[in-house]
Amino acid sequence: MFGRNSSSDLIADHSKPLQKGQDTMIYDHRTYTCHAGKLKQQLALYGEFGWPAQCRHLGPPLIYASTETGDVNSYVHIWVYDDAADRARKRAALQADPDWIAYLKKSSEAGFLLSQRNAILTPTSFFNPNA
């Protein structure tokens, strides 16, 4: 569906340690909160219309998950980029994609989302994804 051979190809390989010159890697952590009772509908809408376009441009996320405890009307996803320029380039391509634009329109019209919170994270010097 995304130009990959199997569902296992959608698993991102973020297990390689940072190499010299790669210490600018960033993680884009996004939390979306839905109106009560609308989470499943929002995820279904995104899964059908948003996921293919987003993965086509950004690659697979580090994680895409719904919240089990706490704010159970929320879901979180984390995207990994080489640096800020990589993020800007990929997100610009995504924003120009007609499929993504159509998804945003459908999502807006559905009105399931209540809020969005984003944070750009940078790894600490001692973080080793292989550990």
N, C-alpha and C positions, 0 to 999 in steps of 0.2 A: 504494500500500500504506500510506503514511503520510499520506494526504490531500494529497499533492503530485502535480503533473502529470507529472513525468518524473524519471528518475534524476539528471539534472543539477540538479534542485531540491534534492537532498540535500547539495549542496556549500555549505558555510557561507560567507557573505560576511563575513570578518573583516579585509577589506582597507581598511576605512575608518579614517582616523586618529582617535585619541582626541580628543574634543572637550572643552572646558572643562566640568568637572562629571562627566566620565566617567573621571577618572583613578583610579577605584577598581576598574576592570575587573580581574577575576581569572581565572586559568587553573587548572583542576583537572586536574593531571597524575597519571594512575593507571597503575601498572605491576602486572600480574598475572603470576605465574609458575606454570606447570603442572608436574605430575609428568612426568618424561621420557616422551616418546612420546604425550602426551595433548593437545598443543596443538591439532591439527586437530579433534579431537573436541570440545574446549571451544569453539572458535570456531564450529563448526557448531551446537552447542547454543545458544550465545548468538545467532548469526545468525538462527536460527529463532524463538527464544522471547524473547530479551532485547532485541535491537536495536529491534524495532518499538515496544515500550513506552518504552524509554529515549529514543529520538528523539522520540517523541510528547510527552514532558514536557520534555526538555532541549534539543531542537532538535538539529541535526546537530553532531557533534564537529568540532573543528579538524583532528584526525587520529585514525585508528584503524588501528594497524599492528602487524604481528608483527615480532619482532626477527630480523634476518638474520645479524648477527654478535654475538659476546658470548654472553649467555645466550639461546640459541636456543629455549628453552622458555617465552619470555615474549612478552607483547604489551602495547602501550601505547596509551592514548587520552587525549586532552586535550579538555576541555569548557570553553567560554568563557561567563562570566557577567558581567553588568553590575556586580555588586558582591556582597558577602556575603549581603545580604538576598535578592537574585535567586536565588542558589545555594540558599539555605535553602528558599525558597518552591518552587522547581522540584523539589528533591530530596524535599521532603515530599510533593508530589503524586505523584512517582514511587513512593515507598515505600508509598503508599496504593493504588496501581493493582493490581487483582487479577491482571492479566497479568504484571506485574513480580514480584509475590509468588509466582506459580506458577513463573516462571523461576528465582527464587532457590531454591525447593524442589528443582526438577529439577537445578540446578547442584550443590547440596549433596549430593543423593543420588548424582549421578554421581561426585563426589569427584575431579574432574580438577585442581582448583586446589590449589596448594601454599602460595602466599603472595600478599599484596596489599600494595602500598606506595602511599601517596597523598602528594601535595605540592600546596599551594596556592601558586601563583606570581603575582606582580604585575609588570607591565611596568616596565622602567626608564624614566627620563624621556626618553631619547634613542631609544627604540624606536619605529619607524614601520613598521607593517605594509605600507605602500604602497611602501617602498623596494625 
